[in-house]
């Protein structure tokens, strides 16, 4: 998945090595494994030129489907049946000892070194990894807009193992049924698999266009890749008769496809979808051509000793490299990047070797377990259940994240003050540098605290253009207020909801993820964000029909135009002016809330990492302003359109330019840009004086008072 979720491809091989059978070992497959895992590692290490290395997972899916199906077909051809118990026993012995070790080691590293506030989340990831369901958990989390900026989970790479095991829950049964049906009707057993692959590929294409997280992590969109390898196994006997003149070029063409995908794709490539055809086809061609070994084929490269040995370590290397990349930099307090990241990946190789020699092989080939599926299944079930129970138990004992001292109640202090803005300035000037014991809400709950706007599904997602009917406050009131913009408008909902209830306004929300208020088409995922343009026009039409008294507009300063102009300030100013004029045509007053200052990094994660050094998490002006030119454009457009301009900087930064992440007992931000629900609600008393004049029964068309960082009195300072 391109997440952003963070834009990282977390892929991995759940690989079944060739068992100790009389069948010849295909060293080219071992070499192909080495190429695939190397591409994944290079991508995760951020090595330039390999941003598409995430396609290594597609290669592994094809290899796995081919090898596992080949083993099952041998069993069918010799016994006429498939022993499901033996099949799962082999899988358990092959995969679970190493994966359980890595899950537990990663859990311990997370407790010691990663964000303390996220430990319960990571423990949940550990449970899902142990039970082969992490892909579903990641898909659900990836569709959460407010979770997009979160750091990657150290367990994220287990998703591909989950996809494989979900496939193999069904595939042996489907193969056996197809085999028996073929025997009765004298047809090949491939028909059910062909149909399944076509359906899965169609789903991959459709879901990639509508929900990137589900497309990337979903098993339903990946089964066709494993199925492609399985279909190849069904045709392997025929492929042995390929002429050498065809087989050798096929293998080189296949390897070229894999490498081409790795170097040409990047995080902006819609994936998997149609693009997954290239690496899948590449792996398929290498395996197909290798069924008829020929002089001059790709074995010249893939069957060399270094690649074969690396292929033997690919499973363990994949398991270890990702938690090492995530945890070690935090443990050492050294940012990840450059040669340092690649060095950490290489450090994972000795761990993979030790795991293979000391854990995988001793368990896998132990005489007490070999040929005894009951014992093997019991061991596998015990390992999975034991890891899950340990993770659940650990979640009950999260690390401490506060100083133990209490701070003043910022919400009460601001609301009870005769001059709320003055009291807020005082609180900003005395902001603490340690997390208080009475933090409200608790640090672990800040990210999960969602206002009714999000809980009710009123904040529109990326791909939707719907205009939900969401009304709050006094629904019968004739004083209507509309909140319009992106998530940086939605962050003000707690304050406006409180004001609407206190002053009996009718509050209507119209917000959409990353959709700028300006009539400027921006880029999202490497393509024009056209759904934003459609939604914006529809939202403005709804506002005209509502004829509210006041429209409050806000949006983030982030976003890149599809067609950047030579004068970006003029481009954005014109875009905002177009929107402000259209809103004013409804008869409403327009109030423009400038974007809030941004913290240096994710405030919650930083506070969890440095609970006694919060000064390391705050920011300063002017660095806290995301885009000064965009801010100037909004200001110019608001004044030109005679809209009210509200600058929230004095509510988040001191006159000296310090922008703390803690005010009293309240954390200011929920992530790397959005206000926390609690702090936004606490700001209601300082926001009210700049909105209520427009909602008086006798309100005319005179401009509302503007709020600037230099204004005095209730305007802040």
ZAMARGU-4260 file (C-alpha; in steps of 0.2 Angstrom, whole numbers, plus 5000, padded with zeros to 4 digits):
<rodrens>
0) 5000/5000/5000 | 5006/5017/4997 | 5001/5023/5013 | 5002/5037/5019 | 4995/5033/5027
5) 5016/5035/5026 | 5022/5031/5008 | 5031/5015/5012 | 5029/4998/5003 | 5030/4985/5017
10) 5032/4968/5008 | 5039/4951/5013 | 5041/4934/5008 | 5032/4920/5016 | 5042/4907/5007
15) 5042/4888/5007 | 5059/4881/5004 | 5061/4866/4993 | 5059/4851/5005 | 5071/4837/5007
20) 5064/4827/4992 | 5072/4817/4978 | 5066/4831/4966 | 5080/4842/4959 | 5083/4859/4968
25) 5080/4873/4956 | 5094/4885/4961 | 5087/4898/4949 | 5072/4900/4961 | 5083/4902/4976
30) 5092/4916/4966 | 5075/4924/4961 | 5071/4924/4980 | 5087/4933/4983 | 5083/4946/4969
35) 5066/4949/4976 | 5071/4951/4994 | 5085/4963/4989 | 5073/4974/4980 | 5062/4975/4995
40) 5076/4979/5006 | 5083/4992/4994 | 5066/5000/4993 | 5064/5001/5012 | 5082/5008/5014
45) 5077/5022/5003 | 5091/5018/4990 | 5089/5029/4975 | 5083/5021/4960 | 5074/5006/4968
50) 5058/5015/4975 | 5048/5002/4966 | 5057/4988/4975 | 5040/4983/4984 | 5036/4973/4969
55) 5047/4960/4977 | 5032/4954/4986 | 5023/4950/4970 | 5038/4939/4965 | 5037/4930/4981
60) 5018/4927/4979 | 5021/4919/4962 | 5036/4908/4968 | 5025/4903/4983 | 5010/4898/4973
65) 5021/4888/4961 | 5031/4879/4974 | 5017/4875/4986 | 5006/4869/4971 | 5020/4858/4964
70) 5021/4849/4981 | 5003/4847/4982 | 5002/4840/4964 | 5016/4827/4968 | 5006/4821/4983
75) 4990/4820/4973 | 4999/4811/4959 | 5006/4798/4971 | 4992/4795/4983 | 4977/4802/4974
80) 4973/4814/4989 | 4980/4828/4999 | 4983/4827/5018 | 4977/4843/5025 | 4984/4840/5042
85) 5002/4836/5034 | 5000/4852/5023 | 4997/4863/5038 | 5010/4854/5049 | 5023/4858/5036
90) 5018/4876/5035 | 5018/4878/5054 | 5036/4870/5055 | 5042/4881/5041 | 5035/4898/5046
95) 5030/4899/5064 | 5046/4897/5074 | 5055/4911/5065 | 5040/4922/5064 | 5036/4920/5082
100) 5053/4924/5088 | 5053/4940/5077 | 5036/4945/5084 | 5041/4944/5102 | 5058/4952/5099
105) 5049/4966/5090 | 5036/4968/5104 | 5050/4970/5117 | 5059/4983/5106 | 5043/4992/5104
110) 5040/4993/5123 | 5058/4999/5126 | 5062/5011/5112 | 5046/5016/5101 | 5032/5028/5105
115) 5025/5024/5122 | 5008/5031/5117 | 5007/5019/5103 | 5013/5003/5112 | 4995/4997/5114
120) 4993/4999/5095 | 5009/4990/5092 | 5003/4976/5104 | 4987/4974/5094 | 4998/4973/5078
125) 5008/4959/5086 | 4992/4949/5090 | 4986/4952/5072 | 5003/4946/5066 | 5004/4931/5077
130) 4986/4926/5070 | 4990/4930/5052 | 4977/4944/5051 | 4988/4960/5051 | 4984/4964/5033
135) 4966/4966/5037 | 4971/4977/5052 | 4982/4988/5041 | 4969/4989/5027 | 4956/4996/5040
140) 4969/5008/5048 | 4975/5014/5031 | 4958/5020/5026 | 4958/5031/5042 | 4962/5049/5036
145) 4968/5055/5053 | 4980/5040/5054 | 4989/5044/5038 | 5003/5053/5045 | 5007/5040/5058
150) 5024/5031/5058 | 5024/5014/5051 | 5021/4999/5063 | 5036/4988/5066 | 5025/4973/5062
155) 5019/4980/5046 | 5029/4968/5035 | 5019/4953/5042 | 5005/4958/5030 | 5011/4947/5016
160) 5013/4931/5026 | 4995/4934/5032 | 4989/4935/5013 | 4998/4919/5009 | 4991/4909/5024
165) 4974/4916/5020 | 4976/4909/5002 | 4982/4892/5008 | 4967/4890/5020 | 4957/4887/5004
170) 4969/4882/4990 | 4972/4864/4995 | 4954/4861/4996 | 4950/4869/4980 | 4964/4860/4971
175) 4958/4843/4978 | 4940/4847/4973 | 4946/4852/4956 | 4957/4837/4954 | 4942/4825/4958
180) 4930/4835/4947 | 4943/4834/4933 | 4944/4815/4935 | 4926/4813/4933 | 4923/4825/4919
185) 4940/4822/4910 | 4944/4841/4911 | 4959/4849/4918 | 4959/4855/4936 | 4964/4872/4932
190) 4946/4880/4928 | 4941/4885/4946 | 4959/4893/4948 | 4957/4902/4931 | 4940/4909/4936
195) 4947/4914/4954 | 4962/4923/4947 | 4952/4933/4934 | 4940/4938/4948 | 4954/4943/4960
200) 4963/4953/4946 | 4947/4962/4942 | 4945/4966/4960 | 4963/4972/4961 | 4960/4984/4947
205) 4944/4991/4954 | 4949/4992/4972 | 4965/5000/4968 | 4955/5015/4960 | 4944/5016/4975
210) 4953/5011/4991 | 4972/5010/4990 | 4974/5002/5007 | 4962/4988/5004 | 4969/4985/4987
215) 4987/4984/4993 | 4984/4974/5009 | 4968/4964/5004 | 4970/4946/5001 | 4955/4947/4988
220) 4966/4958/4977 | 4982/4947/4979 | 4976/4930/4977 | 4978/4931/4958 | 4996/4933/4960
225) 4998/4917/4970 | 4986/4909/4958 | 4997/4913/4944 | 5011/4903/4951 | 4999/4889/4955
230) 4993/4889/4937 | 5011/4888/4931 | 5013/4872/4942 | 4999/4864/4934 | 5007/4867/4917
235) 5025/4863/4922 | 5026/4846/4914 | 5021/4853/4897 | 5033/4867/4900 | 5048/4855/4901
240) 5046/4852/4882 | 5050/4871/4878 | 5064/4872/4865 | 5080/4880/4872 | 5079/4894/4859
245) 5063/4899/4868 | 5066/4895/4886 | 5082/4905/4888 | 5075/4921/4881 | 5060/4919/4892
250) 5070/4918/4908 | 5080/4934/4904 | 5064/4943/4898 | 5056/4939/4915 | 5070/4945/4925
255) 5070/4961/4915 | 5052/4964/4919 | 5055/4962/4937 | 5070/4974/4938 | 5061/4986/4926
260) 5046/4987/4938 | 5057/4990/4953 | 5066/5004/4945 | 5052/5012/4936 | 5038/5011/4949
265) 5037/5022/4964 | 5026/5027/4979 | 5015/5037/4967 | 5011/5021/4956 | 4993/5015/4958
270) 4997/4998/4965 | 4993/4983/4963 | 4980/4985/4949 | 4986/4984/4931 | 5004/4988/4937
275) 5006/4972/4946 | 5005/4963/4930 | 5023/4967/4926 | 5032/4959/4941 | 5020/4945/4941
280) 5023/4941/4922 | 5042/4943/4925 | 5042/4930/4939 | 5031/4919/4929 | 5042/4919/4914
285) 5058/4916/4924 | 5049/4901/4932 | 5041/4895/4916 | 5058/4896/4906 | 5067/4887/4920
290) 5056/4872/4918 | 5066/4868/4903 | 5084/4872/4908 | 5094/4878/4893 | 5112/4884/4890
295) 5113/4903/4892 | 5097/4905/4902 | 5096/4916/4918 | 5104/4903/4929 | 5120/4911/4923
300) 5116/4924/4936 | 5102/4917/4948 | 5111/4900/4951 | 5127/4908/4957 | 5133/4904/4974
305) 5131/4921/4982 | 5113/4923/4976 | 5108/4905/4980 | 5114/4907/4998 | 5106/4924/5000
310) 5090/4916/4994 | 5091/4903/5008 | 5091/4917/5020 | 5078/4928/5012 | 5064/4923/5024
315) 5074/4927/5039 | 5081/4943/5031 | 5064/4949/5027 | 5057/4946/5045 | 5072/4955/5053
320) 5076/4969/5042 | 5060/4979/5045 | 5060/4980/5064 | 5078/4983/5063 | 5075/4998/5052
325) 5061/5005/5063 | 5067/5001/5081 | 5086/5003/5080 | 5087/5022/5075 | 5075/5026/5089
330) 5085/5016/5101 | 5101/5026/5096 | 5092/5042/5094 | 5099/5043/5076 | 5088/5048/5061
335) 5086/5035/5048 | 5093/5039/5031 | 5106/5036/5018 | 5120/5023/5020 | 5115/5021/5038
340) 5098/5013/5033 | 5106/5001/5021 | 5119/4997/5034 | 5105/4992/5046 | 5097/4981/5033
345) 5114/4972/5031 | 5115/4970/5050 | 5099/4960/5049 | 5108/4947/5038 | 5117/4939/5053
350) 5101/4939/5062 | 5093/4929/5048 | 5108/4917/5047 | 5107/4914/5066 | 5088/4912/5065
355) 5090/4899/5051 | 5104/4889/5060 | 5097/4890/5078 | 5078/4891/5076 | 5071/4887/5059
360) 5081/4871/5054 | 5082/4863/5071 | 5063/4864/5074 | 5059/4860/5056 | 5070/4844/5055
365) 5068/4838/5073 | 5065/4820/5073 | 5051/4822/5086 | 5041/4833/5074 | 5046/4826/5056
370) 5032/4815/5050 | 5021/4819/5065 | 5008/4832/5059 | 4999/4831/5076 | 5014/4837/5086
375) 5018/4850/5073 | 5001/4857/5073 | 5001/4858/5092 | 5018/4867/5092 | 5012/4879/5078
380) 4995/4882/5088 | 5005/4885/5104 | 5017/4897/5096 | 5004/4908/5088 | 4992/4907/5104
385) 5007/4910/5115 | 5013/4925/5105 | 4996/4933/5105 | 4993/4930/5124 | 5010/4938/5128
390) 5006/4953/5117 | 4989/4955/5125 | 4997/4954/5142 | 5010/4967/5137 | 4996/4979/5132
395) 4990/4979/5149 | 5006/4986/5156 | 5011/5000/5144 | 5026/5011/5148 | 5023/5026/5159
400) 5023/5043/5149 | 5020/5057/5162 | 5030/5067/5175 | 5017/5063/5189 | 5014/5081/5192
405) 4997/5090/5188 | 4994/5105/5177 | 4980/5118/5177 | 4964/5114/5168 | 4966/5124/5152
410) 4948/5123/5146 | 4941/5129/5163 | 4954/5143/5164 | 4950/5150/5147 | 4931/5148/5149
415) 4931/5156/5166 | 4942/5171/5163 | 4935/5188/5161 | 4947/5190/5146 | 4949/5172/5138
420) 4962/5178/5126 | 4972/5186/5139 | 4972/5171/5150 | 4976/5160/5135 | 4992/5171/5132
425) 4997/5168/5150 | 4995/5149/5148 | 5005/5149/5132 | 5019/5159/5141 | 5020/5146/5155
430) 5017/5130/5145 | 5026/5116/5153 | 5040/5105/5146 | 5034/5089/5155 | 5018/5079/5152
435) 5007/5082/5167 | 4999/5067/5177 | 4982/5074/5173 | 4984/5076/5154 | 4966/5078/5146
440) 4963/5066/5137 | 4977/5054/5141 | 4991/5053/5128 | 4986/5036/5122 | 4968/5042/5119
445) 4971/5058/5109 | 4973/5050/5092 | 4957/5039/5095 | 4947/5054/5101 | 4935/5059/5087
450) 4922/5072/5086 | 4905/5069/5080 | 4909/5075/5063 | 4921/5060/5061 | 4910/5048/5071
455) 4895/5052/5060 | 4904/5050/5044 | 4902/5068/5039 | 4920/5071/5034 | 4920/5065/5016
460) 4935/5054/5010 | 4946/5056/4996 | 4937/5047/4982 | 4919/5052/4987 | 4910/5067/4980
465) 4894/5065/4991 | 4887/5080/5001 | 4881/5072/5017 | 4867/5081/5027 | 4875/5084/5044
470) 4867/5097/5055 | 4872/5101/5073 | 4868/5113/5087 | 4850/5120/5086 | 4843/5112/5071
475) 4827/5123/5072 | 4838/5139/5073 | 4836/5152/5059 | 4854/5157/5062 | 4864/5145/5051
480) 4883/5143/5051 | 4892/5132/5038 | 4910/5125/5041 | 4918/5122/5024 | 4935/5116/5019
485) 4947/5101/5022 | 4952/5092/5038 | 4960/5109/5044 | 4943/5116/5044 | 4936/5100/5052
490) 4948/5102/5066 | 4938/5117/5072 | 4922/5107/5074 | 4924/5104/5093 | 4925/5123/5096
495) 4911/5127/5084 | 4900/5113/5090 | 4901/5120/5108 | 4897/5138/5102 | 4882/5132/5092
500) 4875/5123/5107 | 4879/5138/5118 | 4872/5151/5106 | 4858/5141/5098 | 4866/5141/5080
505) 4862/5128/5067 | 4879/5121/5062 | 4881/5112/5045 | 4898/5104/5041 | 4904/5102/5023
510) 4922/5095/5024 | 4933/5083/5013 | 4950/5076/5015 | 4964/5087/5008 | 4951/5096/4998
515) 4957/5114/4997 | 4944/5128/4998 | 4953/5137/4983 | 4947/5133/4966 | 4964/5126/4961
520) 4966/5108/4956 | 4979/5099/4966 | 4989/5083/4964 | 4984/5068/4974 | 4993/5051/4972
525) 5002/5058/4956 | 4985/5062/4948 | 4973/5077/4948 | 4962/5077/4963 | 4947/5079/4952
530) 4935/5072/4965 | 4939/5087/4976 | 4934/5099/4962 | 4918/5090/4959 | 4914/5090/4978
535) 4919/5108/4980 | 4906/5114/4967 | 4893/5103/4974 | 4896/5110/4992 | 4895/5128/4986
540) 4879/5124/4978 | 4872/5116/4994 | 4878/5132/5003 | 4869/5143/4991 | 4853/5133/4994
545) 4855/5134/5013 | 4858/5153/5013 | 4867/5153/5030 | 4871/5168/5039 | 4889/5164/5040
550) 4901/5152/5031 | 4918/5148/5040 | 4931/5143/5028 | 4948/5135/5031 | 4960/5123/5023
555) 4978/5117/5025 | 4992/5126/5017 | 4998/5110/5010 | 4995/5104/4992 | 5003/5106/4975
560) 4994/5112/4960 | 4992/5101/4945 | 4998/5115/4934 | 5010/5127/4945 | 5009/5145/4939
565) 5024/5156/4938 | 5016/5167/4951 | 5010/5154/4964 | 5003/5168/4976 | 4993/5175/4962
570) 4987/5158/4957 | 4981/5153/4974 | 4974/5171/4978 | 4963/5170/4962 | 4957/5152/4967
575) 4952/5158/4985 | 4944/5173/4978 | 4934/5163/4966 | 4927/5152/4981 | 4925/5167/4993
580) 4914/5176/4980 | 4904/5161/4976 | 4901/5159/4995 | 4896/5177/4997 | 4884/5175/4983
585) 4873/5165/4995 | 4870/5180/5005 | 4881/5174/5019 | 4895/5183/5028 | 4912/5174/5025
590) 4925/5171/5039 | 4942/5164/5034 | 4952/5155/5047 | 4970/5155/5042 | 4979/5138/5043
595) 4986/5134/5061 | 5005/5133/5064 | 5012/5116/5062 | 5022/5107/5075 | 5039/5101/5071
600) 5034/5083/5070 | 5019/5072/5076 | 5016/5080/5093 | 5008/5064/5101 | 5023/5053/5096
605) 5036/5066/5100 | 5028/5068/5117 | 5028/5049/5120 | 5046/5049/5115 | 5051/5064/5126
610) 5038/5066/5139 | 5050/5076/5150 | 5058/5086/5136 | 5042/5093/5127 | 5053/5108/5121
615) 5060/5096/5108 | 5043/5094/5100 | 5037/5112/5099 | 5041/5123/5084 | 5045/5141/5082
620) 5039/5155/5070 | 5041/5157/5056 | 5046/5139/5053 | 5029/5133/5060 | 5020/5142/5046
625) 5018/5128/5033 | 5018/5139/5017 | 5020/5158/5020 | 5016/5161/5001 | 5000/5152/5003
630) 4996/5161/5019 | 4999/5178/5009 | 4987/5172/4995 | 4973/5168/5007 | 4975/5185/5016
635) 4975/5194/4999 | 4960/5185/4993 | 4950/5187/5009 | 4953/5206/5010 | 4949/5207/4991
640) 4932/5198/4994 | 4928/5208/5010 | 4929/5192/5020 | 4933/5192/5038 | 4951/5186/5041
645) 4955/5176/5057 | 4973/5172/5062 | 4974/5158/5075 | 4993/5160/5077 | 4991/5170/5093
650) 4981/5155/5100 | 4995/5143/5097 | 5011/5153/5098 | 5019/5166/5111 | 5023/5184/5106
655) 5042/5178/5106 | 5037/5165/5092 | 5037/5149/5103 | 5023/5137/5098 | 5022/5124/5112
660) 5014/5107/5110 | 5007/5108/5128 | 4996/5121/5136 | 4990/5118/5154 | 4983/5100/5155
665) 4980/5099/5136 | 4991/5093/5121 | 4989/5106/5107 | 4990/5094/5092 | 4984/5076/5088
670) 4997/5073/5075 | 5009/5083/5064 | 4997/5096/5059 | 4979/5095/5066 | 4973/5102/5083
675) 4968/5090/5096 | 4950/5089/5099 | 4952/5095/5117 | 4962/5110/5113 | 4951/5115/5099
680) 4936/5115/5110 | 4946/5125/5123 | 4948/5138/5111 | 4929/5141/5109 | 4929/5157/5120
685) 4942/5166/5110 | 4935/5161/5094 | 4917/5167/5098 | 4920/5186/5098 | 4925/5185/5080
690) 4910/5175/5074 | 4895/5181/5085 | 4893/5198/5077 | 4888/5191/5060 | 4874/5181/5069
695) 4865/5195/5078 | 4848/5198/5071 | 4853/5216/5067 | 4869/5211/5058 | 4872/5221/5042
700) 4885/5218/5029 | 4899/5228/5038 | 4915/5217/5039 | 4917/5207/5055 | 4932/5212/5066
705) 4948/5204/5059 | 4960/5195/5071 | 4979/5197/5068 | 4994/5192/5078 | 4997/5210/5082
710) 4980/5215/5087 | 4977/5219/5106 | 4963/5215/5118 | 4952/5200/5114 | 4961/5198/5098
715) 4976/5190/5106 | 4994/5195/5105
</rodrens>
